[in-house]
């Protein structure tokens, strides 16, 4: 798919379905040293009792926390993806 191809409606539905199945939002990134000063970086997901810890690993090496930028992207995606889907649908309705 080139970067200017229209996203098929089926793909939009698949994206929407995955967003509906994800843990309820909002998701908020808490980066150690930026947002708090003890413990690990994590994403708070909807329920204040639920946190998501994200690491990256390479074969044979210990897992490491992802960057603050990756954590922010993942956390914001929970809110951003549904908004973007709504905007695509709104714009498609205007075109019709």
The first five atom37 places (N, CA, C, CB, O) and aatype in JSON, in Angstrom:
{
  "aatype": [20, 20, 20, 20, 20, 20, 20, 20, 20, 20, 20, 20, 20, 20, 20, 20, 20, 20, 20, 20, 20, 20, 20, 20, 20, 20, 20, 20, 20, 20, 20, 20, 20, 20, 20, 20, 20, 20, 20, 20, 20, 20, 20, 20, 20, 20, 20, 20, 20, 20, 20, 20, 20, 20, 20, 20, 20, 20, 20, 20, 20, 20, 20, 20, 20, 20, 20, 20, 20, 20, 20, 20, 20, 20, 20, 20, 20, 20, 20, 20, 20, 20, 20, 20, 20, 20, 20, 20, 20, 20, 20, 20, 20, 20, 20, 20],
  "atom_mask": [
    [1, 1, 1, 1, 1],
    [1, 1, 1, 1, 1],
    [1, 1, 1, 1, 1],
    [1, 1, 1, 1, 1],
    [1, 1, 1, 1, 1],
    [1, 1, 1, 1, 1],
    [1, 1, 1, 1, 1],
    [1, 1, 1, 1, 1],
    [1, 1, 1, 1, 1],
    [1, 1, 1, 1, 1],
    [1, 1, 1, 1, 1],
    [1, 1, 1, 1, 1],
    [1, 1, 1, 1, 1],
    [1, 1, 1, 1, 1],
    [1, 1, 1, 1, 1],
    [1, 1, 1, 1, 1],
    [1, 1, 1, 1, 1],
    [1, 1, 1, 1, 1],
    [1, 1, 1, 1, 1],
    [1, 1, 1, 1, 1],
    [1, 1, 1, 1, 1],
    [1, 1, 1, 1, 1],
    [1, 1, 1, 1, 1],
    [1, 1, 1, 1, 1],
    [1, 1, 1, 1, 1],
    [1, 1, 1, 1, 1],
    [1, 1, 1, 1, 1],
    [1, 1, 1, 1, 1],
    [1, 1, 1, 1, 1],
    [1, 1, 1, 1, 1],
    [1, 1, 1, 1, 1],
    [1, 1, 1, 1, 1],
    [1, 1, 1, 1, 1],
    [1, 1, 1, 1, 1],
    [1, 1, 1, 1, 1],
    [1, 1, 1, 1, 1],
    [1, 1, 1, 1, 1],
    [1, 1, 1, 1, 1],
    [1, 1, 1, 1, 1],
    [1, 1, 1, 1, 1],
    [1, 1, 1, 1, 1],
    [1, 1, 1, 1, 1],
    [1, 1, 1, 1, 1],
    [1, 1, 1, 1, 1],
    [1, 1, 1, 1, 1],
    [1, 1, 1, 1, 1],
    [1, 1, 1, 1, 1],
    [1, 1, 1, 1, 1],
    [1, 1, 1, 1, 1],
    [1, 1, 1, 1, 1],
    [1, 1, 1, 1, 1],
    [1, 1, 1, 1, 1],
    [1, 1, 1, 1, 1],
    [1, 1, 1, 1, 1],
    [1, 1, 1, 1, 1],
    [1, 1, 1, 1, 1],
    [1, 1, 1, 1, 1],
    [1, 1, 1, 1, 1],
    [1, 1, 1, 1, 1],
    [1, 1, 1, 1, 1],
    [1, 1, 1, 1, 1],
    [1, 1, 1, 1, 1],
    [1, 1, 1, 1, 1],
    [1, 1, 1, 1, 1],
    [1, 1, 1, 1, 1],
    [1, 1, 1, 1, 1],
    [1, 1, 1, 1, 1],
    [1, 1, 1, 1, 1],
    [1, 1, 1, 1, 1],
    [1, 1, 1, 1, 1],
    [1, 1, 1, 1, 1],
    [1, 1, 1, 1, 1],
    [1, 1, 1, 1, 1],
    [1, 1, 1, 1, 1],
    [1, 1, 1, 1, 1],
    [1, 1, 1, 1, 1],
    [1, 1, 1, 1, 1],
    [1, 1, 1, 1, 1],
    [1, 1, 1, 1, 1],
    [1, 1, 1, 1, 1],
    [1, 1, 1, 1, 1],
    [1, 1, 1, 1, 1],
    [1, 1, 1, 1, 1],
    [1, 1, 1, 1, 1],
    [1, 1, 1, 1, 1],
    [1, 1, 1, 1, 1],
    [1, 1, 1, 1, 1],
    [1, 1, 1, 1, 1],
    [1, 1, 1, 1, 1],
    [1, 1, 1, 1, 1],
    [1, 1, 1, 1, 1],
    [1, 1, 1, 1, 1],
    [1, 1, 1, 1, 1],
    [1, 1, 1, 1, 1],
    [1, 1, 1, 1, 1],
    [1, 1, 1, 1, 1]
  ],
  "atom_positions": [
    [[0.86, -1.18, 0.0], [0.0, 0.0, 0.0], [0.9, 1.24, 0.0], [-0.98, 0.0, 1.24], [1.76, 1.38, 0.87]],
    [[0.7, 2.12, -0.98], [1.5, 3.36, -0.93], [0.86, 4.32, 0.06], [1.61, 4.01, -2.34], [-0.28, 4.13, 0.48]],
    [[1.59, 5.34, 0.43], [1.12, 6.22, 1.51], [-0.11, 7.04, 1.14], [2.23, 7.14, 1.93], [-0.7, 7.69, 2.0]],
    [[-0.51, 7.03, -0.14], [-1.66, 7.81, -0.54], [-2.87, 6.95, -0.88], [-1.31, 8.67, -1.72], [-3.88, 7.46, -1.37]],
    [[-2.79, 5.65, -0.63], [-3.92, 4.76, -0.91], [-5.02, 4.97, 0.12], [-3.47, 3.28, -0.92], [-4.75, 5.19, 1.3]],
    [[-6.26, 4.9, -0.35], [-7.39, 4.98, 0.57], [-7.43, 3.71, 1.41], [-8.73, 5.19, -0.19], [-7.22, 2.61, 0.9]],
    [[-7.7, 3.88, 2.68], [-7.82, 2.73, 3.57], [-9.19, 2.1, 3.32], [-7.65, 3.14, 5.07], [-10.21, 2.77, 3.43]],
    [[-9.21, 0.81, 2.99], [-10.51, 0.16, 2.75], [-11.38, 0.17, 4.01], [-10.31, -1.28, 2.28], [-10.87, 0.14, 5.13]],
    [[-12.69, 0.23, 3.81], [-13.62, 0.23, 4.95], [-13.42, -0.98, 5.85], [-15.05, 0.27, 4.45], [-13.57, -0.88, 7.06]],
    [[-13.08, -2.13, 5.26], [-12.86, -3.34, 6.06], [-11.68, -3.15, 7.02], [-12.61, -4.55, 5.14], [-11.72, -3.59, 8.16]],
    [[-10.63, -2.47, 6.54], [-9.47, -2.2, 7.4], [-9.85, -1.26, 8.54], [-8.31, -1.61, 6.58], [-9.43, -1.44, 9.68]],
    [[-10.66, -0.25, 8.22], [-11.11, 0.67, 9.26], [-11.93, -0.07, 10.31], [-11.94, 1.82, 8.65], [-11.81, 0.2, 11.51]],
    [[-12.76, -1.0, 9.86], [-13.55, -1.79, 10.81], [-12.65, -2.67, 11.68], [-14.56, -2.66, 10.06], [-12.9, -2.81, 12.87]],
    [[-11.62, -3.25, 11.08], [-10.68, -4.07, 11.86], [-9.97, -3.22, 12.92], [-9.64, -4.73, 10.93], [-9.82, -3.65, 14.06]],
    [[-9.54, -2.04, 12.54], [-8.88, -1.13, 13.48], [-9.84, -0.75, 14.6], [-8.37, 0.15, 12.75], [-9.48, -0.75, 15.77]],
    [[-11.07, -0.43, 14.22], [-12.09, -0.06, 15.2], [-12.38, -1.22, 16.16], [-13.39, 0.36, 14.48], [-12.54, -1.01, 17.36]],
    [[-12.44, -2.42, 15.62], [-12.69, -3.61, 16.45], [-11.57, -3.8, 17.48], [-12.82, -4.87, 15.56], [-11.84, -4.05, 18.65]],
    [[-10.31, -3.67, 17.05], [-9.19, -3.8, 17.98], [-9.25, -2.72, 19.05], [-7.85, -3.72, 17.23], [-8.96, -2.99, 20.22]],
    [[-9.61, -1.51, 18.68], [-9.71, -0.42, 19.66], [-10.81, -0.69, 20.68], [-9.98, 0.92, 18.94], [-10.63, -0.42, 21.87]],
    [[-11.94, -1.22, 20.22], [-13.04, -1.54, 21.14], [-12.66, -2.64, 22.12], [-14.29, -1.96, 20.36], [-13.13, -2.64, 23.26]],
    [[-11.81, -3.58, 21.7], [-11.43, -4.7, 22.55], [-10.31, -4.36, 23.53], [-11.01, -5.87, 21.7], [-10.11, -5.08, 24.52]],
    [[-9.59, -3.29, 23.28], [-8.48, -2.9, 24.17], [-9.03, -2.47, 25.53], [-7.64, -1.76, 23.54], [-10.19, -2.07, 25.65]],
    [[-8.19, -2.54, 26.54], [-8.59, -2.09, 27.88], [-9.13, -0.66, 27.8], [-7.41, -2.16, 28.87], [-8.65, 0.16, 27.02]],
    [[-10.12, -0.4, 28.63], [-10.76, 0.91, 28.65], [-9.73, 2.0, 28.96], [-11.91, 0.93, 29.69], [-8.75, 1.76, 29.68]],
    [[-9.96, 3.18, 28.43], [-9.07, 4.31, 28.66], [-9.62, 5.22, 29.74], [-8.86, 5.09, 27.39], [-10.63, 4.89, 30.36]],
    [[-8.99, 6.32, 29.97], [-7.79, 6.75, 29.26], [-6.55, 5.99, 29.73], [-7.57, 8.24, 29.45], [-6.49, 5.5, 30.86]],
    [[-5.59, 5.91, 28.83], [-4.28, 5.38, 29.19], [-3.37, 6.58, 29.37], [-3.72, 4.37, 28.1], [-3.39, 7.52, 28.57]],
    [[-2.57, 6.55, 30.42], [-1.69, 7.68, 30.72], [-0.29, 7.14, 31.01], [-2.22, 8.51, 31.93], [-0.13, 6.25, 31.85]],
    [[0.72, 7.68, 30.33], [2.11, 7.29, 30.56], [2.64, 7.99, 31.8], [2.99, 7.62, 29.33], [2.43, 9.19, 31.99]],
    [[3.31, 7.24, 32.63], [4.03, 7.78, 33.79], [5.49, 7.39, 33.63], [3.43, 7.24, 35.15], [5.87, 6.24, 33.84]],
    [[6.31, 8.38, 33.26], [7.73, 8.14, 32.99], [8.52, 8.51, 34.24], [8.22, 8.95, 31.75], [8.44, 9.63, 34.74]],
    [[9.3, 7.53, 34.73], [10.12, 7.75, 35.92], [11.13, 8.85, 35.62], [10.83, 6.44, 36.36], [11.82, 8.82, 34.6]],
    [[11.22, 9.81, 36.52], [12.12, 10.95, 36.34], [11.47, 12.14, 35.67], [13.31, 10.52, 35.55], [11.97, 13.26, 35.76]],
    [[10.36, 11.92, 34.99], [9.61, 13.0, 34.36], [8.28, 13.22, 35.08], [9.37, 12.7, 32.87], [7.94, 14.36, 35.42]],
    [[7.54, 12.15, 35.3], [6.21, 12.24, 35.9], [6.17, 11.79, 37.35], [5.23, 11.42, 35.1], [5.23, 12.12, 38.08]],
    [[7.15, 11.06, 37.76], [7.28, 10.62, 39.16], [8.74, 10.27, 39.4], [6.34, 9.39, 39.47], [9.52, 10.13, 38.46]],
    [[9.11, 10.13, 40.66], [10.53, 9.97, 40.98], [10.85, 8.7, 41.75], [11.0, 11.14, 41.77], [11.81, 8.67, 42.51]],
    [[10.08, 7.67, 41.57], [10.43, 6.39, 42.18], [9.75, 5.28, 41.41], [10.03, 6.35, 43.68], [8.64, 5.45, 40.91]],
    [[10.39, 4.15, 41.32], [9.81, 3.01, 40.62], [10.11, 3.03, 39.14], [8.33, 2.99, 40.83], [11.05, 3.68, 38.68]],
    [[9.3, 2.3, 38.39], [9.49, 2.14, 36.95], [8.56, 3.05, 36.16], [9.27, 0.69, 36.55], [7.6, 3.61, 36.7]],
    [[8.86, 3.18, 34.88], [7.93, 3.83, 33.96], [6.84, 2.83, 33.61], [8.66, 4.35, 32.67], [7.09, 1.63, 33.52]],
    [[5.61, 3.33, 33.41], [4.49, 2.45, 33.12], [3.37, 3.23, 32.48], [4.0, 1.75, 34.39], [3.42, 4.46, 32.4]],
    [[2.35, 2.52, 32.03], [1.13, 3.14, 31.51], [-0.01, 2.74, 32.43], [0.84, 2.7, 30.01], [-0.25, 1.55, 32.66]],
    [[-0.71, 3.73, 32.95], [-1.92, 3.45, 33.74], [-3.05, 3.26, 32.75], [-2.24, 4.62, 34.77], [-3.29, 4.11, 31.9]],
    [[-3.75, 2.13, 32.86], [-4.8, 1.82, 31.9], [-6.16, 1.82, 32.57], [-4.54, 0.47, 31.23], [-6.5, 0.88, 33.3]],
    [[-6.94, 2.85, 32.33], [-8.32, 2.95, 32.8], [-8.49, 2.79, 34.29], [-9.15, 1.93, 32.12], [-8.59, 3.78, 35.02]],
    [[-8.52, 1.57, 34.75], [-8.69, 1.24, 36.16], [-7.41, 1.65, 36.91], [-8.99, -0.28, 36.35], [-6.33, 1.2, 36.55]],
    [[-7.51, 2.5, 37.95], [-6.31, 2.94, 38.66], [-5.5, 1.8, 39.28], [-6.7, 3.91, 39.75], [-4.35, 2.0, 39.68]],
    [[-6.08, 0.62, 39.36], [-5.36, -0.52, 39.92], [-4.6, -1.3, 38.84], [-6.34, -1.46, 40.63], [-3.91, -2.26, 39.15]],
    [[-4.71, -0.88, 37.56], [-4.09, -1.63, 36.47], [-3.02, -0.8, 35.79], [-5.14, -2.06, 35.44], [-3.27, 0.32, 35.34]],
    [[-1.83, -1.36, 35.73], [-0.71, -0.7, 35.05], [-0.13, -1.63, 34.0], [0.38, -0.27, 36.07], [-0.17, -2.85, 34.15]],
    [[0.41, -1.03, 32.94], [1.05, -1.79, 31.87], [2.53, -1.41, 31.87], [0.39, -1.5, 30.49], [2.88, -0.24, 31.82]],
    [[3.37, -2.42, 31.92], [4.82, -2.21, 31.84], [5.27, -2.71, 30.48], [5.58, -2.93, 33.01], [4.96, -3.84, 30.09]],
    [[6.02, -1.88, 29.76], [6.42, -2.2, 28.41], [7.95, -2.28, 28.36], [5.88, -1.16, 27.39], [8.64, -1.36, 28.8]],
    [[8.45, -3.39, 27.83], [9.9, -3.56, 27.68], [10.21, -3.97, 26.26], [10.45, -4.61, 28.69], [9.33, -4.38, 25.5]],
    [[11.47, -3.86, 25.91], [11.95, -4.37, 24.62], [13.12, -5.29, 24.92], [12.37, -3.19, 23.65], [13.83, -5.13, 25.91]],
    [[13.3, -6.26, 24.05], [14.39, -7.2, 24.28], [15.0, -7.64, 22.98], [13.9, -8.4, 25.07], [14.37, -7.6, 21.92]],
    [[16.25, -8.06, 23.09], [16.96, -8.67, 21.97], [17.43, -10.04, 22.44], [18.16, -7.78, 21.49], [17.73, -10.22, 23.62]],
    [[17.49, -10.97, 21.54], [17.9, -12.32, 21.89], [19.22, -12.29, 22.65], [18.02, -13.19, 20.63], [20.21, -11.72, 22.2]],
    [[19.21, -12.93, 23.8], [20.42, -13.05, 24.6], [20.73, -11.87, 25.5], [21.56, -13.25, 23.7], [21.69, -11.91, 26.27]],
    [[19.93, -10.82, 25.41], [20.16, -9.64, 26.25], [18.99, -9.44, 27.19], [20.36, -8.37, 25.37], [17.87, -9.87, 26.89]],
    [[19.23, -8.8, 28.33], [18.11, -8.56, 29.25], [17.1, -7.56, 28.67], [18.63, -8.05, 30.61], [17.46, -6.7, 27.86]],
    [[15.85, -7.69, 29.08], [14.82, -6.73, 28.65], [15.11, -5.37, 29.26], [13.41, -7.21, 29.06], [15.61, -5.26, 30.38]],
    [[14.78, -4.34, 28.5], [14.98, -2.96, 28.94], [13.67, -2.2, 28.78], [16.12, -2.27, 28.15], [12.87, -2.54, 27.9]],
    [[13.44, -1.18, 29.59], [12.23, -0.36, 29.4], [12.28, 0.34, 28.04], [12.09, 0.69, 30.54], [13.36, 0.65, 27.53]],
    [[11.13, 0.58, 27.47], [11.07, 1.34, 26.23], [11.33, 2.82, 26.53], [9.7, 1.15, 25.52], [11.3, 3.23, 27.69]],
    [[11.57, 3.59, 25.5], [11.82, 5.02, 25.68], [10.55, 5.74, 26.14], [12.34, 5.65, 24.38], [9.44, 5.23, 25.97]],
    [[10.74, 6.91, 26.71], [9.6, 7.74, 27.12], [8.72, 8.06, 25.92], [10.09, 9.05, 27.79], [7.5, 8.11, 26.04]],
    [[9.34, 8.27, 24.76], [8.58, 8.59, 23.55], [7.71, 7.41, 23.11], [9.53, 9.0, 22.42], [6.57, 7.6, 22.7]],
    [[8.25, 6.2, 23.2], [7.46, 5.02, 22.85], [6.32, 4.83, 23.85], [8.34, 3.76, 22.81], [5.2, 4.5, 23.46]],
    [[6.61, 5.03, 25.13], [5.57, 4.89, 26.15], [4.46, 5.91, 25.94], [6.17, 5.05, 27.56], [3.28, 5.58, 26.04]],
    [[4.83, 7.16, 25.63], [3.83, 8.19, 25.35], [2.99, 7.83, 24.13], [4.51, 9.55, 25.13], [1.77, 8.01, 24.13]],
    [[3.65, 7.32, 23.07], [2.93, 6.95, 21.86], [1.9, 5.85, 22.15], [3.9, 6.49, 20.78], [0.75, 5.96, 21.73]],
    [[2.32, 4.81, 22.85], [1.42, 3.7, 23.16], [0.24, 4.2, 23.99], [2.17, 2.58, 23.9], [-0.91, 3.87, 23.7]],
    [[0.54, 4.98, 25.02], [-0.53, 5.47, 25.89], [-1.51, 6.36, 25.13], [0.06, 6.24, 27.08], [-2.72, 6.22, 25.27]],
    [[-0.99, 7.26, 24.32], [-1.87, 8.17, 23.57], [-2.66, 7.46, 22.49], [-1.05, 9.29, 22.96], [-3.75, 7.89, 22.12]],
    [[-2.12, 6.36, 21.97], [-2.82, 5.63, 20.91], [-4.2, 5.19, 21.36], [-2.0, 4.42, 20.46], [-5.13, 5.13, 20.55]],
    [[-4.36, 4.87, 22.65], [-5.66, 4.41, 23.17], [-6.74, 5.47, 22.95], [-5.56, 4.06, 24.67], [-7.89, 5.14, 22.67]],
    [[-6.37, 6.72, 23.09], [-7.32, 7.81, 22.87], [-7.29, 8.31, 21.42], [-7.02, 8.98, 23.83], [-8.33, 8.68, 20.87]],
    [[-6.11, 8.3, 20.81], [-5.95, 8.88, 19.48], [-6.6, 8.04, 18.38], [-4.49, 9.05, 19.17], [-7.22, 8.59, 17.47]],
    [[-6.47, 6.72, 18.45], [-6.99, 5.87, 17.38], [-8.51, 6.02, 17.22], [-6.65, 4.4, 17.66], [-8.97, 6.23, 16.1]],
    [[-9.29, 5.94, 18.29], [-10.74, 6.14, 18.1], [-11.08, 7.54, 17.55], [-11.47, 5.94, 19.43], [-11.99, 7.67, 16.74]],
    [[-10.36, 8.55, 17.99], [-10.59, 9.91, 17.47], [-10.28, 10.0, 15.99], [-9.75, 10.94, 18.24], [-11.03, 10.6, 15.22]],
    [[-9.18, 9.39, 15.58], [-8.81, 9.41, 14.16], [-9.83, 8.63, 13.32], [-7.4, 8.82, 13.97], [-10.18, 9.06, 12.21]],
    [[-10.29, 7.52, 13.83], [-11.33, 6.77, 13.12], [-12.59, 7.6, 12.93], [-11.66, 5.48, 13.87], [-13.18, 7.62, 11.85]],
    [[-13.0, 8.29, 13.98], [-14.18, 9.17, 13.89], [-13.97, 10.26, 12.86], [-14.49, 9.8, 15.26], [-14.88, 10.6, 12.11]],
    [[-12.75, 10.82, 12.81], [-12.46, 11.88, 11.85], [-12.48, 11.34, 10.42], [-11.1, 12.52, 12.15], [-13.0, 12.01, 9.52]],
    [[-11.94, 10.17, 10.19], [-11.98, 9.56, 8.85], [-13.42, 9.36, 8.42], [-11.21, 8.21, 8.83], [-13.79, 9.67, 7.29]],
    [[-14.23, 8.83, 9.34], [-15.64, 8.6, 9.0], [-16.37, 9.91, 8.73], [-16.35, 7.83, 10.14], [-17.18, 10.0, 7.81]],
    [[-16.08, 10.92, 9.51], [-16.71, 12.24, 9.31], [-16.34, 12.8, 7.95], [-16.29, 13.24, 10.43], [-17.21, 13.28, 7.21]],
    [[-15.07, 12.74, 7.6], [-14.62, 13.28, 6.32], [-15.18, 12.48, 5.14], [-13.09, 13.3, 6.27], [-15.52, 13.06, 4.11]],
    [[-15.26, 11.18, 5.3], [-15.84, 10.35, 4.22], [-17.31, 10.67, 4.02], [-15.67, 8.84, 4.53], [-17.81, 10.67, 2.9]],
    [[-18.01, 10.95, 5.11], [-19.43, 11.32, 5.01], [-19.57, 12.65, 4.28], [-20.08, 11.4, 6.42], [-20.51, 12.82, 3.5]],
    [[-18.68, 13.59, 4.52], [-18.72, 14.88, 3.82], [-18.47, 14.72, 2.33], [-17.69, 15.85, 4.43], [-19.08, 15.4, 1.5]],
    [[-17.56, 13.82, 2.0], [-17.24, 13.59, 0.59], [-18.43, 12.98, -0.15], [-16.01, 12.68, 0.46], [-18.69, 13.31, -1.31]],
    [[-19.15, 12.09, 0.53], [-20.33, 11.46, -0.08], [-21.38, 12.5, -0.27], [-20.87, 10.28, 0.77], [-22.47, 12.2, -0.77]]
  ]
}
